Amino acid sequence: MTSQVAVNNVASVDLIKKAKIKQIFSNFGPLFGFFGIVLLFSILTGGKIIQPKNLSLMLSQVFVLMTCCTGVFLIMTVGGLDFSQGSVLGLSSIIFCWVSNYSIPLAVVASVSAGALMGAFNGFFHVKFKIASFIVTMCSQYFFRGLCKYITTAGPVPASYKVLSLDQTWFKFLLMGIVLVVVFVIWHYTRVGYDLRAIGAGETAARFSGCRPDLKKFLAYVSAGAITGFASFINVVHVGAITGTAGRQLETQILIALVLGGMPISGGAKARFSNIILGTLTFCVLEKSLPMVFSVAATQQLVKGIIFLIVVALTIDHESLKVIK
């Protein structure tokens, strides 16, 4: 009997150690991964990746992606996915361009409102009809993209020339920072953030704790759409005119960025706000570095896919994995 107890105690200690190691990897793995990728590609590119010119180009890719990631982060926290973000950005950008010829502040309101309405469209069908989020958003992706291409059939939609004067790094950083700070406060210091994490961890338990899962999920989609609508402002400031392909593959970039940042696909309490920042920076480093190392586009995609699979394999939680809502 004594030997059996000793064996059980040893097994318990081993489980505790493994749990601690897993927790440390979960908390700091994305950070180590980011610095590891920067170090690796700094060596492979002979230091070119950390030159000021390349850092500036890399930074220009961060603003829109990180802003959009912030909205999708809310959706993924409740265990959902959104594959319509690129189309939402494109259509919101077109609306911004139209209204900017009358008033830039009014154009911002219009693009945010348009994004919120498209997010409400996704959220309504997902919550009301219990359709899986990835199915709803894949359908709306084609619908919104079709509208973008129809509107731009005659050519790109230009914004007011006054918008181009706003293409300043400090200004775009300020806009992105406002979104990050607002969502950070909501995420950490309000009941909404707690409820979103609770829904991702277990919808039934969240409902018994007084949460209204359907309402909170709907609001998550509306918020994500509104944030992407705001990101369209940053997008137009940078490009000046919008074509039918605006925002193409953005949804894939967002998903990869968040997973690289350590975002659990099933959402829940293990989601961290740092997933947004680390994931976006890691993705942008890869996007800028791979063409310097591999000249063939197919090879770049292959390496990117391998890295993505490795990260998913190392970070996925098999115990809590469930069907995406």
N, C-alpha and C positions, 0 to 999 in steps of 0.2 A: 504493500500500500504506500509506504513511504517513498519508494523508488518511483511509483506512478505519479505521485504528487510532484516530485522533483522534476520529472520529465515534463509534466504539464506547466510547471513554473518556467522552465527553460523555453518551452514553446511559446508561452505568453510573452516572455522577454524578447524573443526573436520577432514576434509579430509586432510588438511595440516599436522595436528598432526599425523594422521595415516600414511601418506606418510613418515614423518620423522622417526617414529618408525620402519616402514618397512625398511627404508634405513639403520638405525642403526643395525637392526637385520641382514640385508644382508651383511653389512660390518664386523661386529664383531661376528655374530652368530657362524661361524666355529671356531673362536678362543676360544670363551666360551665353545663350544662343545668339543674341544680338551682337554682343562683343566678339564672340567667336567668329561670326560671319564677317564682321568688319575687319577683324585681324586676318582671316583667311584671304579675303579678296584684296586687302591691302598688300599682302605678300604676292598674290597671283598677278595683280595689276602693276606691281612695282611702285606702289604708293600713289598711283594716279587717282584712285577712288577718294582719297582724303585731300586732294588738292582743292583750293578754294573755289575754282571754277566749277568743278564737278559737284562739290558740296552745294553750291548755289543752284545748280540744275536739279539736283536731288531734292532740295528743299521746295522747289517750285511744284514738285509732284505730290508733296505731302499734304498741302492745305485742303484740297478737295477730298482726297481719299480719307484723311483722318476725320474730317468733319462728317462725312457719310458713314464711316465706321462707328461713330458715336451713336448715331441713330439705330443702326442695325444691331449694335451691342445690346440695346434695350430689348429688341425682338429675340435675339439669341438667348438672352437671360431667361426668358419664359419658355425656352425650348423650341422656338420657331426659327424659320429661315425666310429670307426675302430675296428673291431672284429678279425683282423688278426695279431695283435701285438705279441701274443705268438708264432705263427708259424714263423713270421719274425725273432723273437729273436732266435728261435731254429735253423733255416736254416743259419742265419748269424753266429751263434756260431760254427756250423759245418765248415763253410768256414774259419772262423778264426783259428780253430784247424788245418785244413789242411795246411794253409799257414804259421802258426806259426813255423812249422818245418824248414822253410827256413829263415824267418825273421819276428820278432814280429811287427816292424813298418809297414812292408808290409802287414801283417795279419790285422792290424787295418784298413789300407786303403781298403783292400779287403772286410772286413766285413761291413764297412760303405758304400762302393759302392754297395754291394749286397743288403743291407737294402734300399738304395736309389732307386735301380732298382725295388724292390718289392713294394715300396711306389709309384713309377711311374706307375707300373702296375695297382694298385688300383685307382690312380688319373686319369689315362687315361680313363678307362672304366666308371668311375663316371662322368667325365667332358664331354667326347666325346659322350657317348651314353645316358647321362642323367639318369643313373641307380642310384637309391637311395644308399647312401654310405653304409648302413648296409647290403644291399643285396650283393653288390660287395665284401665287405670285408669278409662277411661270406663265400662266394664262394672261395675266395682266401685263406681263413683260411684252408679249407680242402685241397686245392691244395698244398700249402706250407707244411702243416703237413704231407701229403702223401709223399712228397719228403724227408722230415726228416726221416720218418719211413723206407722208401725204402733204404736210404743211410746207416742207422744204423742197417740194418737187421742182418749183421754179428757181431754186437756188438757195444759198445760205441766208439765214435771217440775221441781219446786222443789228447791233445795239447802238445806242446813242454814242456819238464820238466822245461825249463827256465821260463815259464809263472807262475808256482807255486811260484816262489820267489817274484813275484809281489803282492802276496796276503797279502797286508798290509793295515790296515784301513786308514791311512793317504793318501795312494796312491789312493785308491778307492774314498775317499772323494774328493781328488783333481780332479779326472776325472769327477765326478758328478758335482762338483762346476764349472768346466769349461763350461759344457753344460748349467747349470743354468744361469751363467753370460752372456754368448753369447745370449741366447734366451731372457733374461731379457732386454738386451740392444736393441735388435731388436724389442722387443714387445713395449717398452716404447719410444724409441728415433728414430725410423725410420718410413717411410711411409708404410712399409710392415705391421707393427703392427696395424697402424691406419686402413689400408684397410681390414685386417682380421676381426677386430671388426665391421667395417662398413658392410661387407658382412653378418655377422651373424645377425646384426640388421635389415638389409633389402637389399637384393641383387639388386633389381631394383634401389633403391635410390643410392646405392654404385656405380652402373654402370653410373648413371647420374653425379656423382661427379668426374668422370674421372678414376675410378678404373676398372680393368679388372678382374672380378670375376673368370672366368674360369681359367685363368693363375694363380691367387693367390691361388685358391683351389688346383690346381694341385701341385703347389710348397709346399703347406702345407702338402700334402701326401708324397711328396718326402722328405721333411725335417723330417717328423715323422719317415719315414723308415730309413733315414740316422742316426737319433739319436738312434733308436732302434738297428741299426747295431753297433753303438759305444757302446751301453749298453751291447752288446754281448761280448765285450772285458772285461768289468767288470764281466760279468757272468762267462766267462771261467776262469778268474783269480781266482774266488772263488771256482768253482767246479772241474776244471782240465780236465774233459772229458764230452762229450755230448751224450745223448741218444735220442731216437725218441720222448720222452715225454718232452724234454726241453722246458720251457716256457709255458707249459700247464696251462690254466686258467688265464694266465697273463692279457689277454684283459678284463676279468671280474674284476680282481683286480684293474686294471687301472681305469675302469669306476666307480667302487665303491669308490675308493680313491678320484677321482676328485669330485664326487658328495658330498662326505663327507666333502670335502674342500670348498663347496659352489659353485662349478662350475655350472652355469645354463645350462641345457641340450640343450636349443635352442641357446646357444652361445650369441654373440653380445657384446655390450658395458659393460654389467654387469659382464663379465668375469674378474677375478683378478688373477694376477700372484701368489698371495699368496695361491690360490686354490690348486696349485701343492704341496706346502710345507706342509700346514696344513692338506690337505687330505691324503697325504702319511703317515705322522706321525700318524694321527688318525687311519688309517687302520692298520698300523703295531702294534700299541698299542692293538687294538682289536684282531689281529691275535695271539699275544703273550699272552694276558690276558685271553681270553676265555677258552683255555685248562686248565688253572689253576683253573678256577671257575667251569667249567662244564666238567666232564670227558668223557661224551658221545659225539661223533662227531656230531650226528644228532642234539643234543641240541645246540651245538655250531653254526651250520648252521642256525638253527631256530632263535636264538637270533640275529645273524648277519643280517639275512633277516629282522627281525623286526626293528632293528636299521636303516637299510638302507631305509626301507619304511617310517619310521618316518621322517628321514632327507629329503627325497624327498618331502614328503607331506608339510613340513614346508618351504622348500626353493623354490619349483617350482613356476614359475611366470605364473599364469593362463592367464593373460592378453596378454602376448607376446608369449605364447606357440604356436608352429606350428609344422608341420610335419618335421621330421628330413630329411635333404637333402641327 
